[in-house]
Amino acid sequence: MRYILTAGCIGMMLAMAGCGASVPDKYDNAPDSVRITPDYTGLTVPANIAPLNFEITSPGDEFVTRIRGNRGGEIVVGGREVRMPVDRWHSLLADADSVLVDVFVRRGDNWAKHPTIANAVSDSIDPYISYRLIEPSYITFEDIVICQRNLENFDEREIYNSQMLSDSEHGQCINCHSFQNYNRDGNMQMHVRVTKPGTVIVRDGKAVKVNLKTDSTLSAGVYPSWHPQLPLIAYSVNTTTQIFHSRDRNKVEVQDEASDLILYDTEANTVSVISDEPDCLETFPYWSPDGRTLWYVSARIPVMDADALKVFKSFNYEDFKYDILKREFDPATRRFGPADTVLNASALGKSATLPRPSPDGRYMMFTMGRYGTFHIWHRDADLYMIDLANDSIRPLTEVNSDNVESYHSWSSNSRWIIFSTRRDDGSYTRLYLSHIGPDGRFSKPFILPQESPAHNVERFKSYNIPEFMVRPVTVTPGQLRDAVDREPVKAVYKQ
């Protein structure tokens, strides 16, 4: 009889073997800090996070690690790779204000204990996130997956896979997954492009593909934001150009040739214009938590004929700098007020994008760089935040790195952020978490925990568009596939 050991079984066996270790009776105190990867030291972590598994990279012949809560509980693991059982880890966190990690290393005949690693334990985090996994080249799109991950353990499942209805000759791009109110009611949307294109809307457990392009709008919906209460989605509609650099350190540029804002009513299947100023590029809308304000970014452009405009933009994309604007919204009449500039980033010689208010309405986070609006490849792009109580603005120096920081999302309790960054190697986008304290300062960011400490390095995919969810997506990949396979329902333009 032949037996097959899965990765999960092997991981469980390693964990069981490692947890049979014991702390040495005699040891010296080493003066230097132990080196581990990922760098899970000096953190604030959620009370419900998955185990922070790591690998010891300091030299040694034998290793024993003791993980304990400050109010009791203990896990002891042997070996360089430290993997903790999920249930025992959560039992340890249940009553803890901090988690203490002691690493013992044998070199020759002598054991030494390195200084204790202390990580604070704070507010719980939303149990789920979603993200897209994509090749970092952004040229091929035949192998793209939208996934959901349980942050309390290591369970990752596919929401939709681009290969379900495509092949190498008929590629399918899937993108811009978005949820209403942290997926509390299961309402979501995603785009399908190239093969069988359309926007899939999921409401009340049913998936329908729609065509949001009308004769009165630039394109189908592109960047979405669900209204937190109403059956409405604000979109930008964009005509874009993608530029691939052979020598520029930023490698890829995505530039709008034209962009406006529209509102889609998911019940009435109607599209109406929010803003279509001829001398503005308007994009990346996002609703306020109360649904009474729509934030977005906009860049001023000279008005000229189509051919001249295309040439102008192709050679001067670094001149386009976006400001943060907002429009008040009346839910009763569903009308928008005039545009109001919140941050005149262009006057500072900067360009802002992705405005995201915290659910408690206290802060507005955004990304800012030298130019443009698609900052995922801009090495100078950093996270910034506006304190809406006093309109003060500051860079998040405690979070930012010397490489790209771009897409970011707030947890539903406004205590955590997740953001994408290329800080590890400059090529692959990975996800980091950070906690905001009462003073508005963020804790040291840490990479998304994985069952294998090497997983984030060995997975040759970029993580794209991380979004928090309070519950998992329950519509199945098969239901989404069936919706994508149908002809789209055409939306109706409404003046």
C-alpha positions as CSV (number, residue, x, y, z in Angstrom):
1,M,0.0,0.0,0.0
2,R,1.3,3.5,-0.9
3,Y,0.9,6.4,1.4
4,I,1.1,10.1,0.4
5,L,2.1,12.7,2.9
6,T,0.6,16.1,2.1
7,A,2.4,19.4,3.0
8,G,-0.1,19.8,5.9
9,C,0.7,16.4,7.3
10,I,4.4,17.0,7.1
11,G,4.0,20.4,8.8
12,M,1.9,18.8,11.6
13,M,4.6,16.1,12.1
14,L,7.3,18.7,12.3
15,A,5.4,20.7,14.8
16,M,4.7,17.7,16.9
17,A,8.4,16.7,16.8
18,G,9.5,20.3,17.6
19,C,7.1,20.7,20.5
20,G,8.7,17.6,22.1
21,A,11.9,19.7,22.9
22,S,12.8,21.0,26.3
23,V,14.5,24.1,27.6
24,P,18.2,23.3,28.7
25,D,18.8,23.1,32.4
26,K,22.1,25.1,32.2
27,Y,22.9,28.0,29.9
28,D,24.7,31.3,29.7
29,N,23.1,34.6,28.8
30,A,24.1,35.8,25.4
31,P,24.5,39.6,25.1
32,D,23.4,39.9,21.4
33,S,19.9,39.6,20.0
34,V,19.0,36.5,18.1
35,R,18.4,36.8,14.4
36,I,15.1,35.5,13.1
37,T,13.2,35.7,9.8
38,P,10.6,37.1,9.4
39,D,11.5,39.9,11.8
40,Y,8.8,39.3,14.4
41,T,10.5,41.3,17.1
42,G,9.2,44.4,19.0
43,L,5.7,44.2,17.5
44,T,2.2,44.8,18.4
45,V,0.1,41.9,17.2
46,P,-3.7,41.1,17.1
47,A,-5.2,39.0,19.8
48,N,-6.5,36.6,17.2
49,I,-3.7,36.5,14.7
50,A,-2.3,33.2,13.3
51,P,1.0,31.9,14.9
52,L,4.0,34.1,14.1
53,N,6.2,31.2,12.8
54,F,9.8,32.0,12.1
55,E,13.2,30.6,11.3
56,I,16.3,31.3,13.4
57,T,19.2,32.5,11.2
58,S,21.8,33.0,14.0
59,P,24.6,30.4,13.9
60,G,24.4,27.4,16.1
61,D,24.4,23.6,16.4
62,E,21.0,23.1,18.2
63,F,18.1,25.4,18.9
64,V,15.2,25.4,21.4
65,T,12.6,28.2,21.5
66,R,10.2,28.9,24.4
67,I,7.1,31.0,23.6
68,R,5.1,32.1,26.6
69,G,2.3,34.5,27.5
70,N,2.9,37.1,30.2
71,R,0.0,35.6,32.2
72,G,0.8,32.0,31.6
73,G,0.9,29.3,29.0
74,E,4.0,28.0,27.2
75,I,5.0,26.4,23.9
76,V,8.5,24.9,23.5
77,V,9.8,24.1,20.0
78,G,13.1,22.6,18.9
79,G,15.0,23.3,15.7
80,R,15.8,26.3,13.5
81,E,12.3,26.5,12.1
82,V,9.8,27.5,14.8
83,R,6.2,26.4,14.0
84,M,3.5,26.6,16.6
85,P,0.3,24.7,16.8
86,V,-2.6,27.0,16.0
87,D,-4.8,26.0,18.9
88,R,-2.1,26.2,21.6
89,W,-1.0,29.6,20.2
90,H,-4.5,31.0,20.5
91,S,-4.8,29.6,24.0
92,L,-1.6,31.4,24.9
93,L,-2.9,34.7,23.4
94,A,-6.3,34.5,25.1
95,D,-5.2,36.2,28.4
96,A,-2.0,37.7,27.3
97,D,-0.9,41.4,27.1
98,S,2.4,40.3,25.6
99,V,4.1,37.3,24.1
100,L,7.7,36.5,25.2
101,V,10.0,34.5,23.1
102,D,13.2,33.0,24.5
103,V,15.7,31.4,22.0
104,F,18.3,29.0,23.3
105,V,21.3,28.1,21.1
106,R,23.9,25.4,21.6
107,R,27.3,26.1,20.1
108,G,29.6,23.2,20.8
109,D,29.0,22.0,24.3
110,N,27.5,25.3,25.7
111,W,24.0,26.6,25.6
112,A,23.2,30.3,25.6
113,K,20.0,32.2,25.9
114,H,19.6,35.3,23.8
115,P,17.7,38.4,25.1
116,T,13.9,37.8,25.3
117,I,11.8,39.0,22.4
118,A,8.7,40.8,23.6
119,N,5.7,41.4,21.4
120,A,2.6,43.3,22.7
121,V,-0.9,41.8,22.2
122,S,-3.7,44.3,21.3
123,D,-7.0,44.7,19.6
124,S,-8.4,41.8,17.5
125,I,-8.3,42.1,13.7
126,D,-10.9,41.2,11.1
127,P,-10.6,37.5,10.6
128,Y,-10.4,37.5,6.8
129,I,-8.6,39.3,4.0
130,S,-8.8,39.0,0.2
131,Y,-6.1,39.7,-2.3
132,R,-5.1,39.0,-5.9
133,L,-2.0,36.9,-6.7
134,I,-0.3,38.0,-9.9
135,E,3.0,37.8,-11.7
136,P,5.0,40.9,-11.0
137,S,5.7,41.5,-14.7
138,Y,2.1,42.7,-15.3
139,I,2.4,41.6,-18.9
140,T,1.0,38.1,-18.7
141,F,-2.4,37.5,-17.2
142,E,-3.3,33.9,-17.9
143,D,-2.6,32.9,-14.3
144,I,-4.2,35.2,-11.8
145,V,-6.1,34.2,-8.7
146,I,-8.2,36.2,-6.3
147,C,-7.9,34.5,-2.9
148,Q,-9.2,34.9,0.6
149,R,-7.2,34.1,3.7
150,N,-8.2,33.4,7.3
151,L,-5.9,35.6,9.4
152,E,-6.6,33.4,12.5
153,N,-5.0,30.4,10.9
154,F,-3.3,29.7,7.5
155,D,-6.3,28.7,5.5
156,E,-6.2,30.2,2.0
157,R,-8.9,29.5,-0.6
158,E,-9.6,30.7,-4.1
159,I,-12.4,33.1,-4.8
160,Y,-11.9,32.9,-8.5
161,N,-9.1,31.7,-10.8
162,S,-8.6,33.2,-14.3
163,Q,-7.8,29.8,-15.8
164,M,-11.3,28.6,-15.1
165,L,-12.5,30.0,-18.5
166,S,-9.3,30.9,-20.3
167,D,-6.2,29.5,-21.8
168,S,-2.8,30.6,-23.2
169,E,-4.5,31.8,-26.4
170,H,-7.5,33.4,-24.8
171,G,-6.3,35.0,-21.6
172,Q,-8.5,36.4,-19.0
173,C,-7.6,39.2,-16.6
174,I,-9.5,39.4,-13.3
175,N,-9.1,42.4,-11.0
176,C,-10.6,45.0,-8.7
177,H,-12.4,42.7,-6.2
178,S,-14.4,44.9,-3.8
179,F,-16.9,44.3,-1.0
180,Q,-19.7,46.3,0.6
181,N,-19.2,47.1,4.2
182,Y,-16.4,44.6,4.8
183,N,-18.5,41.8,3.2
184,R,-21.0,41.8,6.1
185,D,-23.9,41.0,3.7
186,G,-21.8,39.0,1.2
187,N,-22.1,41.7,-1.5
188,M,-19.0,41.9,-3.8
189,Q,-17.9,42.7,-7.3
190,M,-15.0,41.9,-9.5
191,H,-14.0,42.7,-13.1
192,V,-13.2,40.3,-15.9
193,R,-11.4,41.6,-19.0
194,V,-10.2,40.4,-22.4
195,T,-12.0,37.0,-22.6
196,K,-15.7,37.1,-21.6
197,P,-15.4,40.6,-20.2
198,G,-17.8,42.2,-17.8
199,T,-18.3,43.2,-14.2
200,V,-19.6,40.4,-11.9
201,I,-21.9,41.7,-9.2
202,V,-22.8,39.5,-6.2
203,R,-25.9,40.4,-4.2
204,D,-28.1,38.2,-2.0
205,G,-26.0,35.2,-2.9
206,K,-26.5,35.6,-6.7
207,A,-23.8,36.5,-9.2
208,V,-24.7,38.4,-12.3
209,K,-22.3,39.8,-15.0
210,V,-23.1,43.3,-16.3
211,N,-21.7,45.5,-19.0
212,L,-21.3,49.0,-17.4
213,K,-20.1,50.7,-20.7
214,T,-22.8,53.0,-22.2
215,D,-22.8,55.3,-25.1
216,S,-22.5,58.2,-22.7
217,T,-19.5,57.1,-20.7
218,L,-15.8,56.5,-21.4
219,S,-15.6,52.9,-20.5
220,A,-17.0,50.2,-18.3
221,G,-16.4,50.7,-14.5
222,V,-12.8,50.4,-13.5
223,Y,-11.9,51.3,-9.8
224,P,-14.9,50.6,-7.5
225,S,-16.1,51.6,-4.1
226,W,-19.3,50.2,-2.6
227,H,-21.6,52.6,-0.7
228,P,-21.6,51.3,2.9
229,Q,-25.4,51.1,3.1
230,L,-27.1,51.7,-0.2
231,P,-27.0,49.4,-3.3
232,L,-24.7,51.8,-5.1
233,I,-21.1,51.5,-6.4
234,A,-19.0,54.5,-7.4
235,Y,-16.6,53.8,-10.2
236,S,-14.0,55.6,-12.1
237,V,-14.2,55.1,-15.9
238,N,-10.7,55.2,-17.4
239,T,-8.9,55.2,-20.7
240,T,-5.4,54.1,-19.8
241,T,-2.0,53.6,-21.3
242,Q,0.6,51.2,-19.9
243,I,4.3,51.9,-20.4
244,F,7.1,49.4,-19.7
245,H,10.5,50.9,-19.0
246,S,13.8,49.2,-19.8
247,R,16.0,51.6,-17.8
248,D,13.7,53.5,-15.4
249,R,14.0,52.2,-11.9
250,N,10.2,52.3,-11.6
251,K,9.8,49.8,-14.4
252,V,6.1,50.2,-15.2
253,E,3.8,53.2,-15.6
254,V,0.0,53.2,-15.9
255,Q,-1.3,56.5,-17.1
256,D,-4.8,57.8,-17.7
257,E,-5.6,59.5,-21.0
258,A,-9.1,60.2,-19.7
259,S,-11.0,59.4,-16.6
260,D,-14.4,60.3,-15.1
261,L,-16.6,59.2,-12.2
262,I,-19.9,57.3,-12.4
263,L,-22.5,55.9,-10.1
264,Y,-24.0,52.4,-10.7
265,D,-27.3,51.4,-9.1
266,T,-27.1,47.6,-8.6
267,E,-30.8,47.3,-8.1
268,A,-32.0,49.5,-11.0
269,N,-29.0,48.5,-13.3
270,T,-28.5,52.2,-14.2
271,V,-25.4,54.2,-14.7
272,S,-25.2,58.0,-14.0
273,V,-22.4,60.5,-14.1
274,I,-20.9,61.9,-10.9
275,S,-18.2,64.0,-12.6
276,D,-16.9,64.3,-16.1
277,E,-14.9,67.6,-16.1
278,P,-13.1,67.9,-19.5
279,D,-10.0,69.4,-17.9
280,C,-9.7,66.8,-15.1
281,L,-8.6,63.2,-14.7
282,E,-10.7,61.9,-11.9
283,T,-10.2,58.4,-10.4
284,F,-10.0,56.1,-7.3
285,P,-13.3,57.0,-5.6
286,Y,-13.9,55.9,-2.0
287,W,-17.0,56.5,0.2
288,S,-16.8,57.9,3.7
289,P,-18.0,55.5,6.5
290,D,-21.4,57.3,6.8
291,G,-21.9,57.2,3.0
292,R,-22.4,61.0,2.8
293,T,-19.0,61.9,1.2
294,L,-17.2,60.6,-1.8
295,W,-13.4,61.0,-1.8
296,Y,-11.3,60.7,-5.0
297,V,-8.2,62.1,-6.7
298,S,-8.0,64.4,-9.6
299,A,-5.3,65.9,-11.9
300,R,-5.7,69.1,-14.0
301,I,-4.9,68.7,-17.7
302,P,-4.9,71.1,-20.6
303,V,-7.8,70.8,-23.0
304,M,-6.7,69.9,-26.5
305,D,-7.7,67.7,-29.4
306,A,-7.4,64.0,-29.1
307,D,-4.2,63.5,-31.1
308,A,-2.3,66.3,-29.4
309,L,-3.5,65.1,-26.0
310,K,-2.2,61.6,-26.5
311,V,1.2,62.8,-27.6
312,F,1.3,65.3,-24.6
313,K,0.6,62.6,-22.1
314,S,2.8,59.9,-23.6
315,F,5.9,62.1,-23.2
316,N,5.1,64.1,-20.0
317,Y,3.5,61.6,-17.7
318,E,5.7,62.8,-14.8
319,D,4.0,66.2,-15.0
320,F,0.6,64.8,-13.9
321,K,0.1,65.3,-10.2
322,Y,-3.2,64.4,-8.5
323,D,-4.9,66.2,-5.6
324,I,-7.4,64.7,-3.1
325,L,-11.0,66.0,-3.6
326,K,-14.4,65.2,-2.1
327,R,-18.0,65.7,-3.0
328,E,-20.9,65.6,-0.5
329,F,-23.6,63.1,-1.2
330,D,-27.3,63.2,-0.2
331,P,-28.6,59.6,0.2
332,A,-32.2,60.8,-0.1
333,T,-31.9,62.5,-3.5
334,R,-28.8,60.6,-4.5
335,R,-27.2,63.9,-5.7
336,F,-23.6,65.1,-5.3
337,G,-22.4,68.5,-4.3
338,P,-19.6,70.5,-5.9
339,A,-16.0,69.3,-5.8
340,D,-14.0,70.5,-2.7
341,T,-10.2,70.2,-2.6
342,V,-9.0,68.4,0.5
343,L,-5.3,68.2,-0.2
344,N,-3.6,70.3,-2.9
345,A,-0.7,67.9,-3.4
346,S,0.2,69.3,-6.8
347,A,1.1,72.6,-5.2
348,L,3.7,70.7,-3.1
349,G,5.1,69.1,-6.2
350,K,3.6,65.8,-5.2
351,S,0.8,63.5,-6.4
352,A,-1.7,61.8,-4.1
353,T,-3.7,58.7,-4.7
354,L,-5.9,56.0,-3.0
355,P,-7.6,58.1,-0.3
356,R,-9.0,55.8,2.4
357,P,-10.9,57.1,5.5
358,S,-10.8,55.0,8.7
359,P,-14.2,53.5,9.6
360,D,-14.4,55.7,12.7
361,G,-14.0,58.8,10.6
362,R,-10.9,60.0,12.4
363,Y,-8.2,59.6,9.8
364,M,-7.6,59.6,6.0
365,M,-4.8,57.5,4.7
366,F,-3.4,57.9,1.2
367,T,-0.3,57.2,-0.9
368,M,1.9,60.1,-2.2
369,G,4.7,60.2,-4.7
370,R,6.3,62.5,-7.2
371,Y,3.8,62.0,-10.0
372,G,0.9,59.9,-11.3
373,T,-1.7,57.8,-9.7
374,F,-0.6,54.2,-10.1
375,H,2.1,54.1,-7.5
376,I,2.5,50.4,-7.2
377,W,5.8,50.6,-9.1
378,H,7.0,54.0,-7.8
379,R,9.9,53.5,-5.4
380,D,9.4,57.0,-3.9
381,A,5.7,56.3,-3.0
382,D,5.0,56.4,0.7
383,L,1.9,56.3,3.0
384,Y,0.6,59.5,4.5
385,M,-2.3,60.3,6.8
386,I,-4.6,63.3,7.5
387,D,-5.9,63.7,11.0
388,L,-9.5,64.8,10.1
389,A,-9.9,66.3,13.6
390,N,-7.4,69.0,12.9
391,D,-6.5,68.6,9.2
392,S,-2.8,67.9,10.1
393,I,-0.9,65.8,7.5
394,R,2.2,63.6,8.1
395,P,4.2,60.9,6.4
396,L,3.9,57.5,8.2
397,T,7.7,57.3,8.8
398,E,7.2,54.5,11.3
399,V,5.6,52.4,8.5
400,N,7.3,53.5,5.3
401,S,10.4,52.0,3.8
402,D,12.9,53.0,1.1
403,N,10.9,51.1,-1.5
404,V,7.2,51.1,-2.6
405,E,4.3,51.4,-0.2
406,S,1.0,51.6,-2.1
407,Y,-2.4,49.9,-1.7
408,H,-3.7,50.0,1.9
409,S,-6.9,49.1,3.8
410,W,-8.3,49.8,7.3
411,S,-9.7,47.1,9.5
412,S,-13.4,47.5,10.4
413,N,-12.5,48.6,14.0
414,S,-10.0,51.2,12.7
415,R,-7.2,49.7,14.8
416,W,-5.2,48.0,12.0
417,I,-4.0,48.6,8.5
418,I,-2.8,46.2,5.9
419,F,-0.7,47.5,3.0
420,S,1.3,46.3,0.0
421,T,5.0,47.0,-0.2
422,R,8.1,46.0,-2.1
423,R,10.5,46.6,0.8
424,D,11.8,43.0,0.8
425,D,13.4,42.7,-2.6
426,G,12.1,45.5,-4.8
427,S,10.3,43.2,-7.2
428,Y,7.5,41.3,-5.4
429,T,4.7,43.1,-3.6
430,R,4.0,41.5,-0.1
431,L,1.5,42.4,2.6
432,Y,2.3,44.0,6.0
433,L,0.2,44.7,9.0
434,S,0.5,47.5,11.6
435,H,-1.5,48.7,14.6
436,I,-2.5,52.3,15.3
437,G,-2.3,53.5,18.9
438,P,-4.4,56.2,20.7
439,D,-1.7,58.8,19.8
440,G,-2.2,58.1,16.1
441,R,1.2,56.4,15.8
442,F,1.6,53.0,14.1
443,S,3.5,50.0,15.5
444,K,6.4,48.4,13.7
445,P,4.9,46.7,10.6
446,F,5.2,43.0,10.1
447,I,4.7,40.6,7.2
448,L,1.6,38.5,6.8
449,P,2.2,35.3,8.9
450,Q,2.5,32.1,7.0
451,E,2.6,28.4,8.1
452,S,6.1,28.1,6.6
453,P,8.4,31.0,7.5
454,A,9.9,30.8,4.0
455,H,6.5,31.0,2.3
456,N,6.5,34.7,1.5
457,V,10.0,34.4,0.0
458,E,9.4,31.3,-2.0
459,R,6.0,32.3,-3.4
460,F,6.9,34.0,-6.7
461,K,3.7,36.1,-6.9
462,S,2.8,39.7,-6.0
463,Y,0.0,40.3,-3.6
464,N,-2.4,42.9,-5.0
465,I,-5.4,44.9,-3.5
466,P,-5.5,43.6,0.1
467,E,-9.0,44.1,1.6
468,F,-10.3,43.2,5.1
469,M,-13.5,41.2,5.5
470,V,-15.5,40.3,8.6
471,R,-16.7,37.1,7.0
472,P,-15.5,34.9,4.2
473,V,-16.9,35.0,0.6
474,T,-19.5,32.3,0.4
475,V,-20.3,32.5,-3.3
476,T,-18.4,29.6,-4.9
477,P,-15.8,29.7,-7.7
478,G,-18.2,27.7,-9.7
479,Q,-21.0,30.2,-9.3
480,L,-18.7,33.0,-10.4
481,R,-17.5,30.9,-13.3
482,D,-21.1,30.4,-14.4
483,A,-21.8,34.1,-14.2
484,V,-18.6,35.0,-16.1
485,D,-19.6,32.5,-18.8
486,R,-22.9,34.2,-19.5
487,E,-23.5,37.2,-21.8
488,P,-23.5,40.4,-19.7
489,V,-26.6,42.4,-18.9
490,K,-26.2,45.8,-20.3
491,A,-26.5,48.7,-17.9
492,V,-28.8,51.6,-18.8
493,Y,-27.6,55.2,-18.8
494,K,-29.6,57.6,-16.6
495,Q,-29.2,61.4,-16.8
